[in-house]
Amino acid sequence: MTYTAPVNLVLMLPKVLMLLFFFLWQDSTGQEVPSLNDTMIIGMRLENSSKAQTSILEKGMIQVVEGSLIHLRIYGTGIHRFSWRRIQFVEMTSLSTFMRNFSICPQRTSDLLIQPYSDDVQNTSAILSVKVQILRKNIHFKDYMMCLEDHHGKSRQLLKDSHLLLRVIEDKALHLPPWLEITVVVTLLMLSGMFSGLTLGLIALDPMGLRIVKNCGTPKEREYATKIEPLRRKGNYLLCSLLLGNVLVNSSLTILLDTVIGENIWSIVLSTISIVLFGEILPQAICSRHGLAVGANTVLITRFVMLVTFPVAYPISKILDYLLGKEMGTVYNREKLMEMLRLTQPYNDLLKEELNIIEGALELRTKTVENVMTPLKDCFLVSSDAILDFDTMTEILQSGYTRIPIYMKEKTNIVDMLYVKDLAFVDPDDRTPLKTITKFYSHPIHYVCNTTRLDSVLEEFKKGKSHLAIVQMMHELNQEQVLEVVGLVTLEDVIEEIIKSEIVDESDIYVDNRSKRKVTGLRKWDFSAFRDYEAEAKISKQLLLAAHRFLSTEILQFCPSLISEKYLLRLLKHRDVICELKFDENFKDSPHHYLYTRNKMADYFILILQGKVEVEACKENMKFENGPFSYYGFMALGPSIPAGNLLLCVLCSPVCFLILFFYSFSFPCPILLSNHHSI
């Protein structure tokens, strides 16, 4: 018992020291503890909360969520950093107790704990930190009012106005296990990516393109297109469903991330990065290239989403269909289609020739006859006054054309058309007038204007009436509109424009009639073999027979063992073999009179049949005359052609002789006939 007083003194010593330290601190700072009785509260406002479900009710009551940390800004007079000591919250159910004893605040609630000290203290406002406790079970909300008391615990002010009250509500957030929350977040993120990718992938699939792939794609592409095409036909409905699903999933993902991480900057950063990267960029990059495969493999999910969102998405889609009209898909005109083919040519299996044909067919309507016609000055025409003898028919056949326009007087006046097949039964020896043939067949003549499109000309040619048309151009003459023939156009010209290449057949002389580029390696036909030479014989049959007998018996190279008599006779009948040369007394020294010249190479053999020739030979220039059946150039029939020391000229007129042109071959009797007429 004797030690009780000292023990009490020891226990009271810390309290005394704390009070002493407090007063010393006040003296050192030069501040005094403000009087709590001077504080008056006139209002409060919610600054922020750790949970998002906060709001202001109709009458100004502040609503917060249980388990949150809130910051309230109080307004009034005499507010200082120690005002929190006299502020307390009481339940609205204790209001009756206060009314009976107005001088005492009701019992302080433990549901709202005011944190020590105030922040952002000013003379008229300060911020209080209040920790909201969890409500009791089965209590969904509870209302509180603020009470301000003095240092004796008596009520100085009761803030019971509705706009100054506080309501705590139950936290209805779904609290899941961490592993389940992560699973839900990943699932929502995958759904977000799927909706975003399908929105781009499916909508980017053109309805027209899907039909094309469905009809002519690979077997796998046809299968995919068959699954997607019914959905893609409902374009606006599909778009609305996918967008609604995407927005719903993204919103749920953001809210769930706020619940898992909390309402802070990291929640915003993580949700933004995850949605942008995994919900937008990556799936859209994949679906933009493989939208057909992704859309076909997720068609069941897409149908389910369309079914779920039907009440909202379908009415919106109908409104869009009404406002925007029916979706036709991408339709290319001629120019765009050609450009698309050119740009995609390195990546498709079209050959260059196939691409040219496609381009030519597409450009057919844009070109006119004037672009492809052959000008009249470059055309082969025959006069209507021509006689169908051997020369005329040879000229027609050698032209290489199957249809020949016939003109009268002027080439611009085309009056008839001749087909080469019309000459099949014409004998050149009959010398039939051309008018007789053209009048008999009377082929129709087709005229086209120079501005006519090629597709129209092609339709006319396809009717089979003719494959050649006369091109006319309108011009003004003496204030009158006159049609003038300017060229020809054929079916071959039109086809060449379609295939963008020149067509060269065995009878063509030129690759292109406009550029006059000749066909290389062209075989020129010599129709002289069909000429009847007997009708043009320049010597009598007796003299021809004598020459034949002389050559076959006197000259070794023409003996029957080397060349048959039949071919030798035919050789003698050739038009260039029997020649007749007249001697002009006024020009005796004319080079035309000399058959051989000294020291000049000669590749021909001559047999004199009629007349005389003068021969000057040897170094002594001996001259002598020779007559019929003397021959010269015998060395030309052998393997070599030496330069002879011989001068042979004509002495009298006329001189008829046989001349053969030869070239050196190893064959004992090589004979090649030349086409020129030089002597």
FENDAWO-V658756 format. One record per pair of residues at least 6 apart in sequence whose ideal C-beta (glycine too) atoms are under 6 Angstrom apart, sorted by the first residue. I is the first residue (numbers start at 0). GAP is how many residues later the second one is. Records with the same first field share a line. If there is no record, write none. Layout:
I->GAP ; GAP
//
This chain:
33->46
35->50 ; 115
36->113
37->40
38->39 ; 40 ; 44
39->36 ; 37
40->33 ; 35 ; 107 ; 118
41->33 ; 34
42->32 ; 121
43->28 ; 30 ; 120
44->28
45->16
46->24 ; 26
47->23
48->15 ; 19 ; 21
49->18 ; 19
50->14 ; 17
51->211
52->12
53->10
54->8
56->6
58->103
59->102 ; 103
60->101 ; 104 ; 106
61->104
62->104 ; 106
63->6 ; 68 ; 104
64->106
65->66 ; 68 ; 69 ; 102 ; 105
66->67 ; 104
67->64
68->62
69->60
70->56 ; 58
71->56 ; 58
72->52 ; 54
73->52
74->50
78->47
80->36 ; 37 ; 40
83->30 ; 34 ; 44
85->62 ; 63
86->61
87->20 ; 59
88->20 ; 23 ; 55 ; 57
89->16 ; 19 ; 55 ; 57
90->18 ; 53
91->51
93->12
96->9
97->8
102->51 ; 52
103->51
104->42 ; 44 ; 50
110->22
111->18
112->18
113->14 ; 16
114->14
117->8 ; 10
118->8
119->7
131->36
134->35
139->30
140->26 ; 28
141->26
142->22 ; 24
143->22
144->15 ; 20
145->13
146->11
147->8 ; 9
148->6
149->6
172->86
180->79
184->71
187->61 ; 64 ; 65
188->85 ; 89
190->58
191->57 ; 58 ; 87
192->85 ; 86 ; 90
194->47 ; 50 ; 51
195->50 ; 83 ; 84 ; 87 ; 88
196->86 ; 87 ; 90
197->44
198->43
199->84 ; 87 ; 88
200->86 ; 90 ; 93 ; 94
201->93
202->36
203->87
204->27 ; 86
205->123 ; 124
206->25 ; 122
207->121 ; 122
209->15 ; 19 ; 22
212->8 ; 12
213->8 ; 11 ; 12 ; 15
223->68 ; 72
226->69 ; 72
227->67 ; 68
230->7
234->92
235->81 ; 84 ; 85
236->76 ; 77 ; 80
239->73 ; 76 ; 77
240->64 ; 65 ; 68 ; 72
243->65 ; 69
244->60
249->25
253->17
256->10 ; 14
257->9
260->6
286->7
333->28
337->21 ; 24
344->10
355->144
356->142
359->137 ; 138 ; 139 ; 140
360->137
363->90 ; 91
364->88 ; 90
366->87
367->83 ; 85
368->79 ; 81 ; 83 ; 102 ; 120
369->80
371->121 ; 125
372->98 ; 114 ; 116
373->113 ; 114 ; 139
374->112
375->110 ; 111
377->135
378->109
379->19 ; 21
380->24 ; 26 ; 30
381->22 ; 24
383->22 ; 24 ; 51
385->6 ; 48
386->44 ; 46
387->38 ; 44 ; 46
388->39 ; 42
389->38 ; 141
392->35
393->133
399->107 ; 108 ; 109
401->18
402->16 ; 65
403->14
404->9
405->9 ; 10 ; 12 ; 32
406->6 ; 7
407->7
411->73
413->56 ; 71
415->22
416->26 ; 28
417->20
421->15 ; 19
425->6
445->20 ; 23
446->23 ; 25
447->9 ; 21 ; 23
449->21 ; 23
453->40
457->36
460->6 ; 30
466->23 ; 24
467->22
468->20
469->15
470->15 ; 16 ; 18
471->11 ; 13
472->11 ; 13
473->7 ; 9
474->9
491->11
495->6 ; 7
501->9 ; 10
503->7 ; 15
507->11
509->6 ; 8
510->6 ; 8
532->40 ; 42
537->40 ; 42
546->62 ; 111
547->21 ; 24
549->79
550->7
551->6
556->80 ; 112
557->10
561->106 ; 107
562->106
576->81
578->80
579->74 ; 76
580->69 ; 74
581->71 ; 72
582->67 ; 69 ; 70
592->56 ; 57
593->55
594->53
595->6 ; 50 ; 52
597->47 ; 49
598->44
600->42
601->31
602->33 ; 38 ; 59
603->29 ; 32 ; 55 ; 56 ; 57
604->28 ; 31 ; 32 ; 55
605->26 ; 27 ; 51 ; 53
606->24 ; 51
607->20 ; 22 ; 49
608->19 ; 47 ; 48
609->18 ; 46
610->41 ; 44
611->13 ; 15 ; 39 ; 40
612->13 ; 35 ; 37 ; 38
613->11 ; 35 ; 37
614->9 ; 11 ; 33
615->7 ; 31
616->29
631->16
634->7
635->26
638->25
660->13
662->9
//
